Each structure stands twice: as structure tokens, then as C-alpha cells.
Amino acid sequence: MSGYREYRPDGALRAHAACLWTDRTGGLARAQRVLPDGCMDLLWLHGRLVVVGADTRWRLAQLPPGGLVVGLRLRPGAGSLLLGRTPAEQLRDRTVDVEDLWGARGLAERFDGEPDARTIGGLVQRIAIGRLPEAGALDPVVMTASRALDVPNPLSVLALADRLGVSERSLRRRVAAAVGYGPKTLARILRFQRVLRDNQGNLADRAAAHGYADQAHLAREFRRLAGHPPSSPPGG
């Protein structure tokens, strides 16, 4: 069965992971436009196990006929599960083999043969669970900041830092190290994702609802982040 689907992750991973997902092509190759979402992913992709850093712009992923991609999508700020002490900025807009990133060998061999999506998803999650002791506890400042930035009119970085009891410089550094970029960029990308999920009203209504200055501002952000102008919903 072709198409994109999301599943709840294993219970041990739910503090770190937003979902497990699969994407399978049918009989024809497909170019999939991937949009920035503030997240990192652990992917089984074309016979490789890779870590995909947080994107700052759209990109095209080429899926072959009958291809299958299985991914574990982390929550914004939970990058330490895949990176350990490596700052997330080093993987921004990059895809890296886990063997190069972790210095591990033989992980891809666990997927030998032609396992189905369920089997691959189980293996990907078990590999991620095995990294929990090394990842340690999530940074509560970063995780709280990520949630606080995902609203239509978030606090300024300075005001948010003050509320969290840290300096502005410390907040910027900690968010960038865990996400891949600073809080202002994260807020922009989370706002963009909220608009993508919202199909209520016309573009002007959605721009106002999600904290854009106006419809033109929304259109500019779409061109930067998605590579095309936003489409108005039916009747919009």
C-alpha cells in the first residue's frame, strides 16, 4: 500500500519522539518535497540508516518505484537522542550515515533481506531505545522553550529567557545545540507548520490567526520555506 502514514512511537521513546512514520511509493518514482519542521529524524532510507538534521529550507527527496522510507521523528529539542554531545547545528540541512555519526559498525546489517515496514519500524525504534542511556535527560529549558515558541504570538527571546530563568545568550545557545538553529528560526518554522495544518478560512484569516503581519508576510515565508506560494483553500 503506497502513501505516507504516521504511528505512535514505542512508549519508551514518547518523551523524545513525535511519531514513527512510513512513506511508500507505488509503481512510479516520486519526488517528495520535504518541508522544514524543526525536527530531526532517524531514517531507514534506500538501504541506509541515516540521521537527518533539522532543515531550514525545502528540499526534494527522490523515492524510487516501490521504495520504502521508515522514520522516527523526534520532537523539537530532543536531538540528543541521536547526537549525544554533538551540537545539532553540525547536522543542520544535512543527512549523515549513523555509522559515521556514532562510530558504530554493523547497524545496517540488522536490516538484511527484505523486511517489511513493521519490521523496519521495530528495528529503528530498538536502535533509538538503545541510545537512551547515552542521550541522558532532555534539557527542560529547551523543551519548555520549544513549546512556548509554538504559539501565534510568542514571547521575545529575551522575555522567554527571563521567564525560564536563564540568560538570553544561554537560551539561544542551548536551543541551537539541541534543535539545530536558534529560537527565532524555530518559532518561524513552527508557525509555518501550524499554517500547513490549518485549512480553516482564507489566507488572510490564517495569516492573522497564526501571528503573521499580513497575507503578504505569509506568502513570503511560504516562498522561503516551501519554495512556492501558499494555496488558498476552496472558497478562500
NUMIDO-35545 format. One record per residue: residue in three letters; x negated, y negated, z negated of N, C-alpha, C in turn. Coordinates in pm, whole numbers, plus 50000, padded with zeros to 5 digits. Last residue first. Example, Ala and Ser with C-alpha at 12.3 -4.5 7.8 and 13.67 -1.06 7.14 Angstrom:
# residues 2
SER487155022549292486335010649286487104999749213;ALA486815056949220487705045049220486805033049220;
This chain:
# residues 236
GLY511394698050053510564688649980510004677850071;GLY512764717850177513574706850127512744696150058;PRO510344740750082511544738450160512384727550095;PRO507374722549972508304733749967509544730650048;SER504664710450165505854707250088506784719350086;SER501334719550123502564721250200503744718050112;PRO498344699850104499414707650040500624708450132;PRO495714703550349496674695550275497724704450210;HIS492724723250286493874719750369494824711150287;GLY490814730750106490424729550246491564726650339;ALA491114731849834491714742649913491324742250060;LEU489684710049732489614722949663490144734549746;ARG490034688049908488724691149849488644705549800;ARG492744689149969491764689950078490384693450024;PHE493834686249712494044698549788493024699849900;GLU493034660249650492504671349572492684684549646;ARG494574645849836493104645249842492484657049767;ALA497184651449745496764655949878495244655949891;LEU497174638749492497354653249503496854658449637;HIS496944612349582495894618149497495964633449502;ALA499364609449713498124608549790496954614549713;GLN501204610749504501164621649602499884621449683;ASP499374599549209500464598649305500324610149405;ALA497804608048997498194594049005499384592149098;TYR498824638448835498144631448944498644617048948;GLY500214653248639499224643348598498414637048708;HIS502284669748705501014675948667499874665948646;ALA504474654648778504624664448670503294669648619;ALA503564639748998503864632848872503894642748755;ALA503304660449186502154651949152502374645149018;ARG505914669749200504884678349143503634670449107;ASP507174647649321507614652349189506524660749123;ALA505804646849563505724635349473506134639449331;LEU506554671349678505164668849642505024657149545;ASN509684682349523508834678549636507434675049587;GLY510664711449323510644697549364509734694949482;GLN508674738649229509864730749198509694716349246;ASN506624756149232507344754149359508634746249338;ASP503534760149092504784752649077505444750649213;ARG501064770749135502084779649079503474773249074;LEU499644748749229499814760449316500924769649266;VAL499614733148999500424728849113500654740449209;ARG497824747748845499204746248799500114742048914;GLN495464744948994496094758048984497534757148935;PHE494954717548948495194722349084495894735949081;ARG494404718948672495554711248721495944715648861;LEU492044733848677493224739448611494484732048654;ILE490414715448811490714728248874491924734948808;ARG490284693748631490744691848769491204704948831;ALA489174706448404490524700748396491104698548536;LEU486614712848505487544723448465488974718248460;THR485564687248538485784695648655486754706948622;LYS485484679848266486264671848362486554679948488;PRO483824699348136485244698448107486054690348208;GLY481454714048379481884706748261483384705348247;TYR480874748248483480884733748504481534727248384;GLY480794772848375480064770848499480014756348540;VAL481624782148122482544782048237481794781548369;ALA479554781147938480494792247932481384793448055;ALA478084758247995477354770847977478294782947981;ALA480094738648000479364741748122478644755248112;VAL480834738747727481814742447831481084746447960;ARG478444730147607479004743247574480024747847678;ARG478034704447718477034715047733477634728747711;ARG480334690447638480024691947780479054703547803;LEU480024692447357481184698247424480904700447572;SER477634678247315477704692447281478874699147352;ARG478424652547397477354659447467477404674447441;GLU480354646547204480734647447345479684655147424;SER480084667146910479734655446989480194657447134;VAL482944680546733481624681746794481324668946871;GLY485614682746649484554681146551483154683346605;LEU487764682546812487174695646785485994694846688;ARG488274655446833489294664046771488704677546732;ASP485954647546969486214642546834487234651346762;ALA486384660447214485224663947131485434659546987;LEU488644646347298488744660647272487584665247184;ALA487574620747333488634622747233488784637547198;LEU485674626147538485254620547411486294623047302;VAL487314635247744486304644247688485844639247552;SER490754626147685489444623747743488444633347678;LEU493434650247687492614640247622491344637747703;PRO495514655947981494634660047871493914648147809;ASN498294657748109497534645748073496614649047955;PRO499144684648167499214673948267498374661748235;VAL496674709348061497944702248041497964690348137;ASP494234722747992495194728248088496594722548063;LEU492624714647790492454707847919493494712148021;ALA493204731947585493614718047570493504710247700;ARG492004755547675493464754747665493944740347658;SER489324747547660489884752047787491404751447786;ALA489034741947384488944731147482489554735147615;THR489224767647281490224757747245490214746147345;MET486914778747399488224784547428489354774847393;VAL484884762247290485104762947435486504768147467;VAL485164767247016485264753547067485574753647216;PRO484714794746991486044789346967486234775147016;ASP483104815647203482904802547142484274796247117;LEU483554850347121483774838947209483554825947132;ALA481004871446986482264864046973482344852847075;GLY479214893547213479474887047086480804879647088;ALA478064906647429478674893547450478894886147320;GLU477254931147328476224921547369476804907547383;PRO479744943647279478794941247169477734930847204;LEU480914943547549481464935547439480484933347324;ARG480084960147748479314947947728479814939547611;GLY481904980547764480564983747718479694971547692;ILE483994967347888484104970447745482734973747686;ALA483004967448153483164954848080483254957147930;ILE483124994948205481834988048212481904974848137;ARG485864998648182484965005348087483584999048088;GLN486774983248400487094979148263486184985948161;VAL485744997848615485374983748598485634979348454;LEU487095022348573485635021648563485175007348541;GLY489785014948616489365020648488487865019748468;GLY489645006448884490024997048779489615001948641;ILE489015030849008488055019849011488365009648901;THR491385044848956490115049848905489075038748900;ARG493265028849090493405031348947492075035848887;ALA492365029949357492345017249285492435019349134;ASP490365060349398491485051449427491415039149337;PRO487085068949527488075067849420489195058249458;GLU485295085249702486325076049749487415074849643;GLY481885085949595483065092449650484035081949702;ASP480825066949306480565075449422481815082949465;PHE480825050049093481945048749186481765057649309;ARG478525052848958479725057748891480925057848985;GLU476645039249104476775053549129477995059649059;ALA476565013749006477365015949126477565030749154;LEU474765017448791476175014548765477045017448887;GLY472055021448837472935032948841474395030048816;ARG470554998048614470495006148735471505017648724;ALA470324963948503470804977848486470714985048619;GLY469914937348495468734945848489469084960448467;TRP472054920548529471924927148399470644935248385;LEU471684910548791472024901548681471714907848545;ASP471134932548951470174921448946470414912648824;GLU473384947648901472074953548875470994942948869;VAL475484931748987475284933448843473914939448813;ASP474864907549240474974921549202474684923149053;VAL476674877249259475404883749225475684898249189;THR477754848149412478094862049388476804869749371;ARG478434813449324477564824349368478194837949337;ASP479514790749207479634792249353478734803349407;ARG477404794648931478424786248993478364787649145;LEU475484807848793476284815748887477374807548955;GLN474354789348628473454796148720474214804748821;GLU476354781248456476004772348568475144779448671;ALA476404799548251477304801848364477004792648481;PRO473284810648121474274799948136475104802048262;THR472854841847968472614834348091473664823348105;ARG473424857747755472864844647724472564836347850;GLY476044873947908475204873947790474734859847760;LEU477734875348128476454868448142475524869848023;LEU480144887248078479394891748195477984886248200;LEU480904874947842481114889347857480264894747971;SER480584847847876479524855047805479694870147817;GLY482864836347993481804841448078480724849348008;ALA485194825247900484824838447849483664844647926;GLY486024801748018485224800747896484744813947841;PRO489034813248147488054802348148487334801348014;ARG489094849348139489704836548105488644825648116;LEU488184870148420488024865048285488814852248263;ARG489434896248605489324881548600489254877048454;LEU488214922648765488594918948630488364903948619;GLY489224937649078488544927648998489084926448857;VAL488744954349377489304955449243488524945949154;VAL489544957449715488784949849616489504951349482;LEU489434976550005489984975449870489014967549783;GLY490354978950354489444975650245490164974150112;GLY491714983850587491784993850483490894991150364;PRO489384963550760490614971550767490604982550661;PRO487654941050526487724949850642489054957450647;LEU487764907550441488194920750399488344929650521;GLN485874880150358486234888950469486544902850416;ALA486794850350207486284863850182486784872850293;LEU486004816250214486684827250282485994840350247;ARG486574791249960485694799250045486544810250110;TRP486814759249790487384771149855486304778249937;ARG484834750649501485454747549630485994760549689;THR483684759649277484034745449276484724741249406;ASP484064790649100483954782949224484314768349200;ALA482194809748873483304800448893483044792049017;GLY480724840149014480774828448927481954819548959;VAL481164873749016481444861749094481574850048998;VAL479244902349008479834891848927479964879549016;VAL479794935149151479214921649150479934912949047;LEU479174964949297479704959249173479014945849151;ARG480024975949624479104969149533479864964749408;GLY481844985049810480854994349760479814988249667;HIS483414961649851482674967849962481554977049912;LEU483484955149519483674948549648482794955149753;TRP484604951049210484164962049295484514957749437;LEU483754923149002484424928949118483754941649167;LEU484524901448753483704913448776484424921248885;ASP484744865948770485294879148795484184889648802;MET485624835048606484634844048661485274857648677;CYS487654805348665487394818548610486184825148676;GLY488614782548783487974781148653487534794248591;ASP489524785749038490504787248931489884785948791;PRO489334778949391488764777949257489844778549150;LEU490454804149623490514790549571489944789949429;VAL489854820849919489724821649774489604807449720;ARG491444834150189490984821550134491004822549982;GLN490474862350363491234857650248490634844650196;ALA490844876750664490034866550598490884860450488;ARG491104911150741491764898950695490734889650634;ALA491654937950976490784929850891491504916850854;LEU494464960250962493694949751028492794942650927;GLY495964978050816495204983250929494334973050999;GLY495634961350508496284971750585495394976450698;THR493714956150208494144952450342494854964350407;ARG494274949949866494004959849970494534954750104;ASP493324940749557493704935049686493294944949794;THR494034939249207493614946749325494084939349449;TRP493034930148871493754928048996493184936649108;LEU493584923748533492934932548629493714930948758;CYS493444892148358494134902848429493114911848499;ALA491964877448170493334873448201494104884648269;ALA489764887147907490224888748046491684884648060;HIS489204883447633488274878547735488884877847874;ALA491224894647489490734881547445489854875147552;ARG491534919347620492524908747642492114895047588;LEU490024942047600489494931147682490394918847684;ALA491314961647466490034957247410489494944947481;GLY493514967247632493694959647509492404954347451;ASP492934962047980492824970547862492894961847736;PRO495104937748145493844944548118493934953547996;ARG497954940848352497424937148222496114944548199;TYR497524932848701497894942048594497324936848462;GLU498474921849032497834919548904498404929048799;ARG497844925249383498624928249264497804925749138;TYR498114920349734497474916349609498394919449492;GLY498154945350000498574933449928497844931749796;SER499324978650095498464966850107499004955450022;MET499155011950000500005000050000499114987650000;
